[in-house]
Amino acid sequence: MKKLLLFAGLPGVGKSTISKEVRKKTGAKIVDLDDFKKTEVDPTLVTKEIDPPELRWSYYQKALEYVFGLFDQGVSTVIMDEVFHLQSLRFQLESLCAEQSVEVLWVEVRCPYPTVKDRLQSMSREGHILSTEEALRMNR
């Protein structure tokens, strides 16, 4: 069975760290949605509106096409980590996966705000679309 593990949660809660640990234990492939964001989302829109839903969906679709290609190559488990905060996009994502007979497993990652604040302020946000300040605002 093809499985897509979706690690959801606000910036700084530990999604990427947990994803990497799961990969070590299971051999799953990690697909970095930030790579798709960088090519699909106009950075000026992101800073004004976080991510407009229609643009967010466009890179979700591109990422899923890539994931489905991995499954076609024999990969059995793929991990993606993202905020995934829009319920409507979660439903669309699940629907596309169901059409491809892909089992979707959601993992909601959370941690206390002081921990998130410390993490975000101590790490480089280079390569991320959201600045530290924008990520902290999402966590309030």
LUMTI-830469 format. One record per residue (C-alpha): residue number from 1; x, y, z. Coordinates in steps of 0.25 Angstrom, whole numbers, plus 5000, padded with zeros to 4 digits. Each point is the difference from the previous one (the first is absolute). Layout:
% residues N
PAMI/NUM/X/Y/Z
...
END
This chain:
% residues 140
PAMI/1/5000/5000/5000
PAMI/2/5005/5014/4996
PAMI/3/5000/5009/5012
PAMI/4/5002/5015/5001
PAMI/5/5003/5005/5014
PAMI/6/4996/5015/5002
PAMI/7/5007/5007/5011
PAMI/8/4992/5012/5003
PAMI/9/5002/5012/5010
PAMI/10/5004/5014/5001
PAMI/11/5015/5004/4997
PAMI/12/5010/4996/5010
PAMI/13/4992/4989/5007
PAMI/14/5010/4989/4995
PAMI/15/4993/4994/4988
PAMI/16/5013/4999/4992
PAMI/17/5008/4995/5012
PAMI/18/4990/4989/5002
PAMI/19/4999/4997/4985
PAMI/20/5014/4997/5000
PAMI/21/5000/4991/5012
PAMI/22/4988/4992/4993
PAMI/23/5008/4999/4987
PAMI/24/5012/4994/5008
PAMI/25/4991/4990/5006
PAMI/26/4991/4996/4988
PAMI/27/5008/5004/4988
PAMI/28/4989/5009/4995
PAMI/29/5003/5011/4990
PAMI/30/4999/5014/5004
PAMI/31/4994/5010/4990
PAMI/32/5003/5015/5004
PAMI/33/4988/5009/4997
PAMI/34/5009/5012/5001
PAMI/35/5007/4996/4987
PAMI/36/4986/5001/4993
PAMI/37/4997/5013/5007
PAMI/38/5012/5006/4995
PAMI/39/4997/4998/4985
PAMI/40/4985/5001/5001
PAMI/41/4997/5012/5010
PAMI/42/5003/5015/4997
PAMI/43/5008/5004/5013
PAMI/44/4993/5014/5000
PAMI/45/4986/4993/5001
PAMI/46/5005/4991/5012
PAMI/47/5005/5011/5008
PAMI/48/4987/5008/4999
PAMI/49/4991/4988/5001
PAMI/50/5008/4988/5006
PAMI/51/4996/4992/4988
PAMI/52/4988/5002/4991
PAMI/53/4992/4987/5000
PAMI/54/4999/4999/4985
PAMI/55/5016/5001/5000
PAMI/56/5001/4991/5011
PAMI/57/4992/4989/4993
PAMI/58/5008/5002/4987
PAMI/59/5013/4995/5007
PAMI/60/4992/4990/5008
PAMI/61/4996/4994/4986
PAMI/62/5014/5000/4995
PAMI/63/5005/4994/5012
PAMI/64/4990/4989/5000
PAMI/65/5003/4997/4985
PAMI/66/5014/4998/5004
PAMI/67/4996/4991/5012
PAMI/68/4991/4992/4991
PAMI/69/5012/4998/4991
PAMI/70/5008/4995/5011
PAMI/71/4990/4990/5003
PAMI/72/5000/4996/4986
PAMI/73/5015/4997/5001
PAMI/74/4997/4991/5012
PAMI/75/5002/5009/5012
PAMI/76/4989/4995/5010
PAMI/77/5000/5012/5010
PAMI/78/5002/5015/4998
PAMI/79/5001/5011/5011
PAMI/80/4996/5014/4998
PAMI/81/5000/5011/5011
PAMI/82/4993/5013/4998
PAMI/83/4991/5009/5008
PAMI/84/4987/4994/4993
PAMI/85/4992/5010/5008
PAMI/86/4988/5001/4989
PAMI/87/4990/4989/5002
PAMI/88/4995/5002/4986
PAMI/89/5014/4997/4994
PAMI/90/5001/4988/5009
PAMI/91/4987/4994/4994
PAMI/92/5005/5003/4986
PAMI/93/5013/4993/5003
PAMI/94/4993/4988/5006
PAMI/95/4991/4999/4988
PAMI/96/5011/5000/4990
PAMI/97/5008/4989/5009
PAMI/98/4987/4991/5001
PAMI/99/4999/5001/4984
PAMI/100/5014/4994/5000
PAMI/101/4998/4990/5011
PAMI/102/5009/5007/5009
PAMI/103/4998/4998/5015
PAMI/104/5001/5014/5007
PAMI/105/5004/5000/5015
PAMI/106/5000/5014/5007
PAMI/107/5009/5003/5011
PAMI/108/4997/5013/5007
PAMI/109/5013/5005/5007
PAMI/110/4999/5010/5011
PAMI/111/5009/5006/5011
PAMI/112/4999/5012/5010
PAMI/113/5001/5014/4995
PAMI/114/5013/5003/5008
PAMI/115/5007/4988/4994
PAMI/116/4996/5005/4986
PAMI/117/5004/5014/5002
PAMI/118/5014/4995/5005
PAMI/119/5001/4991/4988
PAMI/120/4996/5010/4990
PAMI/121/5009/5011/5006
PAMI/122/5012/4991/5001
PAMI/123/5000/4994/4986
PAMI/124/5002/5006/4986
PAMI/125/4987/5002/4992
PAMI/126/5008/5000/4987
PAMI/127/4993/4992/4990
PAMI/128/4987/5001/5006
PAMI/129/4989/5009/4994
PAMI/130/4996/5006/5014
PAMI/131/5009/5009/5008
PAMI/132/5002/4997/5015
PAMI/133/4990/5011/5003
PAMI/134/4989/4994/4991
PAMI/135/5002/4986/5005
PAMI/136/4999/5005/5015
PAMI/137/4987/5007/4996
PAMI/138/4994/4987/4995
PAMI/139/5003/4994/5013
PAMI/140/4992/5010/5009
END
